[in-house]
């Protein structure tokens, strides 16, 4: 508490490093607002969130800055440059997926390599009803397909429920498995879901097979159709916010502790009364439900889904994000997801464009085979190897966290006093 | 009768690890199980705590059947334990280790946690306070935020006890609580075990090799050898029991004499 108060007024006696951090944060925000087409400004803008996160300052100062950056500067710059808005929205979807997978892998220690299956189930449940597809197998006189865009919101919940159900279905057979064995079974599960989606066009055409489903109805809110890039940006932003809040609350709760205990020593956790089956299924279901909701959003945003969006490489990609960012850490999952997406969609692409431009001007002659954008996976793998060697806990290593009231309890004395304190706080 | 085992047997392949053992314990009693290595002491513990299912026989706590129940259920019935080779949650903070032990006594469900309800917060605050008191009780005050793996050996043993006490057990199973301790630490542990029983009225069942500890602390001693109960009684009775002496020191065979 006192430590935070020192920084409440950053102007007075702030260390040079902190001053520099604030200059960077504000500079990056202003720069990106002024130059929305500059790649460097964009990357600086994204980096400013990491700097902001690492800067020791009161949440009272940090949160408004982050809100201003996300709700004002990003949309304004995004109107100038819709490509970056798309990159950020895409990154946002992966952030939500990474935070969700982090619950299963990071918190509960269950290596899930088929996470994308839950994402797919969310995407398909909305797509089937939000296109004319459902008319193939549902013949009620009162049912009209595609359903109206207003249904998008309830379908976020349905998507979560369906994905959670799949999570539990996957959870049951793998209750006794750990480590490598669990990874193999979940990997298989992910593939099964994709193959089922790919082949469920006969005998009854439910998923339309490899052709995919399109056009998917855009969400609507009070008669407004939300089909602009900015609309999806804000939908994703709200979704991430909710998911992060839920993940952080779970982390310090009795459920989060039970997960961590299970991860550390399953048998010891059980002899302390932690119900193994319930906790494992819960981890699978909660992690899956986040992916389900994001699947619904993804389907609406793309207006097209097909099984090729939900390959094994996607699962690996999301897993790599949390390994890169820092397993078991919500902020790490966010950083990992953003870095990977930006690396894919921004840095490598820019580099390719730049090299292409150079060869077009005849300065350099680079054969198209060594176009950096084609080496995305290799560069990615290289980064992961380097991370494993030099910083195996990820960019932001996980740190155990106690709830905020611990500080008060620690400094307060005996139980009697604290009970009085609680009573006083209540009145 | 707090704990009651009737004709309990466990076979591992051709080995009869536990052979029709009858065992009873009263509430608030301190009892020990002793025996040479491989006598089946830890197996018997593992059967009480639900890791192994008995091939035969029944185990009950306060009349409630424990046989066939999972370890988490047994813990919920009021049996907590420590392990021969310490098994903490190494990557968790000391305070969190104790909080995990309270899992069954906290009731917050998923919805309450997600919505961060007032009731959930109050329950958690109380749990934090209680965990802190247990750490003070076990002499780990000030180390709440350290990771369990960074504690010294003695402190890890204390933490394991604090975590087991957090389960609020009626019966505490201690598997070699003084293993690897020097005489002074052993003395402290013995005093502490007696204190736990006296102040909290928890029955304590020990497996122990240190005869000084066993004889000094136990009200009843059970001796196992090759999975069979060979003797039972007060420390005084056990000390002069011929079969026990034979099991520990070996028997003189007629040829040698």
Interface residues (C-beta under 8 A of the other chain):
Chain A: X246 X249 X250 X253 X254 X255 X257 X258 X260 X261 X263 X264 X265 X267 X268 X269 X270 X271 X272 X273 X274 X275 X276 X282 X286 X400 X402 X403 X405 X406 X409 X410 X415 X418 X422
Chain B: X49 X50 X51 X70 X71 X72 X74 X75 X76 X80 X81 X83 X87 X88 X89 X90 X91 X92 X93 X95 X96 X99 X100 X101 X102 X103 X104 X106 X108 X110 X113 X114 X116 X120 X121 X122 X124 X125 X127 X128 X129 X130 X132 X133 X144 X145 X147 X163 X164 X166 X167
